[in-house]
Amino acid sequence: MNKIKVTKSKLLGILKENLEKHVQDYDKAVIEWKEQVAVHLNGKVSEVEAMATIPKDFCIHSGTDVFTDVPRSYAKEYETVIGMLEMDETTDQIREIGAETKPEDALIDLNQGEYMQYVKDEWSWKHDFVSNTLKYRG
């Protein structure tokens, strides 16, 4: 099977759930990363906690440890797809339910790659994200 059809509302629901989980995982990873960095800054937790955002080029050298694998958020990847679906005004594939047709019941075609990303939450960056966030778990 190379393609499936799914209602826009169902796909949006799945994507929003996946985004929420990603944000939670990212937030947890940042907390754990900051804790590990604070240990290597000799307990200067206040300096690490003061970082509202983590610079992309942030790097700490502590003895033989180098902290360059800063947690990265990929929320924008989800938000882009969600935004595109919300803006989509597809009418030619709307499924009729009784006498009513609803835009949220529009059928969206997904190929296998899109299904793996949007539904199964297996994006090209997912492996790197998971392995990076696991590094700092205690």
C-alpha positions as a Markdown table, in Angstrom:
| # | Residue | x | y | z |
|---|---|---|---|---|
| 1 | Met | 0.0 | 0.0 | 0.0 |
| 2 | Asn | 1.6 | 3.2 | -1.1 |
| 3 | Lys | -1.1 | 5.8 | -0.3 |
| 4 | Ile | -3.9 | 6.2 | 2.2 |
| 5 | Lys | -6.7 | 8.8 | 2.7 |
| 6 | Val | -7.3 | 10.2 | 6.2 |
| 7 | Thr | -9.7 | 12.9 | 7.3 |
| 8 | Lys | -8.1 | 16.3 | 7.9 |
| 9 | Ser | -9.5 | 16.4 | 11.5 |
| 10 | Lys | -8.1 | 13.0 | 12.4 |
| 11 | Leu | -4.6 | 13.9 | 10.9 |
| 12 | Leu | -4.6 | 17.3 | 12.7 |
| 13 | Gly | -5.5 | 15.6 | 16.0 |
| 14 | Ile | -2.6 | 13.1 | 15.6 |
| 15 | Leu | -0.1 | 15.8 | 14.6 |
| 16 | Lys | -1.1 | 18.0 | 17.6 |
| 17 | Glu | -0.7 | 15.1 | 20.0 |
| 18 | Asn | 2.7 | 14.4 | 18.5 |
| 19 | Leu | 3.7 | 18.1 | 18.8 |
| 20 | Glu | 2.6 | 18.1 | 22.4 |
| 21 | Lys | 4.7 | 15.0 | 23.2 |
| 22 | His | 7.7 | 16.5 | 21.4 |
| 23 | Val | 7.5 | 19.7 | 23.3 |
| 24 | Gln | 7.3 | 17.8 | 26.6 |
| 25 | Asp | 10.3 | 15.6 | 25.6 |
| 26 | Tyr | 12.3 | 18.7 | 24.6 |
| 27 | Asp | 11.4 | 20.6 | 27.7 |
| 28 | Lys | 12.5 | 17.6 | 29.9 |
| 29 | Ala | 15.7 | 17.3 | 27.8 |
| 30 | Val | 16.6 | 20.9 | 28.4 |
| 31 | Ile | 16.1 | 20.6 | 32.1 |
| 32 | Glu | 18.3 | 17.5 | 32.2 |
| 33 | Trp | 20.9 | 19.1 | 29.9 |
| 34 | Lys | 21.1 | 22.2 | 32.1 |
| 35 | Glu | 21.5 | 20.0 | 35.2 |
| 36 | Gln | 24.4 | 18.2 | 33.6 |
| 37 | Val | 26.0 | 21.4 | 32.4 |
| 38 | Ala | 25.7 | 22.9 | 35.9 |
| 39 | Val | 27.6 | 20.0 | 37.3 |
| 40 | His | 30.4 | 20.6 | 34.9 |
| 41 | Leu | 30.3 | 24.3 | 35.7 |
| 42 | Asn | 31.1 | 23.4 | 39.3 |
| 43 | Gly | 27.5 | 23.9 | 40.4 |
| 44 | Lys | 26.9 | 27.3 | 38.9 |
| 45 | Val | 23.3 | 26.5 | 38.4 |
| 46 | Ser | 22.2 | 30.1 | 38.3 |
| 47 | Glu | 24.3 | 30.8 | 35.2 |
| 48 | Val | 22.7 | 27.8 | 33.4 |
| 49 | Glu | 19.2 | 28.6 | 34.6 |
| 50 | Ala | 19.5 | 32.2 | 33.4 |
| 51 | Met | 19.7 | 30.9 | 29.8 |
| 52 | Ala | 16.2 | 31.6 | 28.4 |
| 53 | Thr | 17.2 | 29.9 | 25.2 |
| 54 | Ile | 20.3 | 27.9 | 24.4 |
| 55 | Pro | 22.5 | 29.3 | 21.7 |
| 56 | Lys | 23.0 | 26.9 | 18.8 |
| 57 | Asp | 26.8 | 27.2 | 19.1 |
| 58 | Phe | 26.9 | 26.7 | 22.8 |
| 59 | Cys | 29.8 | 24.6 | 23.9 |
| 60 | Ile | 31.4 | 23.8 | 27.3 |
| 61 | His | 34.7 | 22.1 | 27.7 |
| 62 | Ser | 35.1 | 20.4 | 31.0 |
| 63 | Gly | 38.1 | 18.2 | 31.3 |
| 64 | Thr | 37.5 | 15.5 | 28.7 |
| 65 | Asp | 33.8 | 16.3 | 28.4 |
| 66 | Val | 32.6 | 18.6 | 25.7 |
| 67 | Phe | 28.9 | 19.6 | 25.8 |
| 68 | Thr | 28.0 | 20.5 | 22.2 |
| 69 | Asp | 25.0 | 18.3 | 21.8 |
| 70 | Val | 22.4 | 20.9 | 22.9 |
| 71 | Pro | 18.8 | 19.7 | 22.9 |
| 72 | Arg | 17.0 | 20.9 | 19.8 |
| 73 | Ser | 13.4 | 21.5 | 19.3 |
| 74 | Tyr | 11.7 | 20.4 | 16.1 |
| 75 | Ala | 8.3 | 21.9 | 17.0 |
| 76 | Lys | 8.4 | 24.1 | 13.9 |
| 77 | Glu | 8.4 | 20.9 | 11.8 |
| 78 | Tyr | 5.1 | 20.0 | 13.3 |
| 79 | Glu | 3.7 | 23.5 | 13.3 |
| 80 | Thr | 4.4 | 23.9 | 9.6 |
| 81 | Val | 2.4 | 20.8 | 8.7 |
| 82 | Ile | -0.4 | 21.7 | 11.1 |
| 83 | Gly | -0.5 | 25.2 | 9.7 |
| 84 | Met | -0.6 | 23.9 | 6.2 |
| 85 | Leu | -3.5 | 21.6 | 7.0 |
| 86 | Glu | -5.4 | 24.3 | 8.8 |
| 87 | Met | -5.0 | 26.7 | 5.9 |
| 88 | Asp | -6.0 | 24.0 | 3.3 |
| 89 | Glu | -9.3 | 24.7 | 1.7 |
| 90 | Thr | -9.7 | 21.4 | -0.2 |
| 91 | Thr | -13.2 | 21.0 | -1.3 |
| 92 | Asp | -13.0 | 18.6 | -4.2 |
| 93 | Gln | -12.3 | 15.6 | -1.8 |
| 94 | Ile | -14.8 | 16.5 | 0.9 |
| 95 | Arg | -16.7 | 13.4 | 2.1 |
| 96 | Glu | -20.4 | 13.8 | 2.5 |
| 97 | Ile | -21.9 | 12.9 | 5.9 |
| 98 | Gly | -25.6 | 12.8 | 5.5 |
| 99 | Ala | -26.6 | 16.0 | 3.8 |
| 100 | Glu | -23.8 | 18.0 | 5.3 |
| 101 | Thr | -20.3 | 18.4 | 4.1 |
| 102 | Lys | -17.7 | 19.7 | 6.5 |
| 103 | Pro | -14.2 | 21.0 | 5.6 |
| 104 | Glu | -12.7 | 19.1 | 8.6 |
| 105 | Asp | -13.9 | 15.9 | 6.8 |
| 106 | Ala | -11.8 | 16.6 | 3.8 |
| 107 | Leu | -9.8 | 13.6 | 2.8 |
| 108 | Ile | -6.0 | 14.1 | 2.8 |
| 109 | Asp | -3.8 | 11.7 | 0.7 |
| 110 | Leu | -0.7 | 10.5 | 2.6 |
| 111 | Asn | 2.1 | 8.6 | 1.0 |
| 112 | Gln | 4.1 | 6.1 | 3.0 |
| 113 | Gly | 6.8 | 8.7 | 4.0 |
| 114 | Glu | 4.2 | 11.2 | 5.1 |
| 115 | Tyr | 2.3 | 8.5 | 7.1 |
| 116 | Met | 5.6 | 7.5 | 8.8 |
| 117 | Gln | 6.3 | 11.2 | 9.8 |
| 118 | Tyr | 2.8 | 12.5 | 10.5 |
| 119 | Val | 1.1 | 9.5 | 12.0 |
| 120 | Lys | 3.9 | 7.3 | 13.3 |
| 121 | Asp | 6.0 | 10.3 | 14.4 |
| 122 | Glu | 9.1 | 8.9 | 12.7 |
| 123 | Trp | 10.8 | 12.0 | 11.2 |
| 124 | Ser | 14.2 | 12.0 | 9.6 |
| 125 | Trp | 15.6 | 13.9 | 12.6 |
| 126 | Lys | 13.8 | 11.7 | 15.2 |
| 127 | His | 16.7 | 9.3 | 15.8 |
| 128 | Asp | 19.2 | 12.1 | 16.5 |
| 129 | Phe | 16.7 | 13.9 | 18.7 |
| 130 | Val | 16.1 | 10.8 | 20.9 |
| 131 | Ser | 19.8 | 9.8 | 21.1 |
| 132 | Asn | 20.8 | 13.4 | 22.0 |
| 133 | Thr | 18.1 | 13.7 | 24.7 |
| 134 | Leu | 19.0 | 10.3 | 26.2 |
| 135 | Lys | 22.6 | 11.4 | 26.8 |
| 136 | Tyr | 21.7 | 13.6 | 29.6 |
| 137 | Arg | 19.2 | 11.4 | 31.5 |
| 138 | Gly | 20.5 | 10.5 | 34.9 |
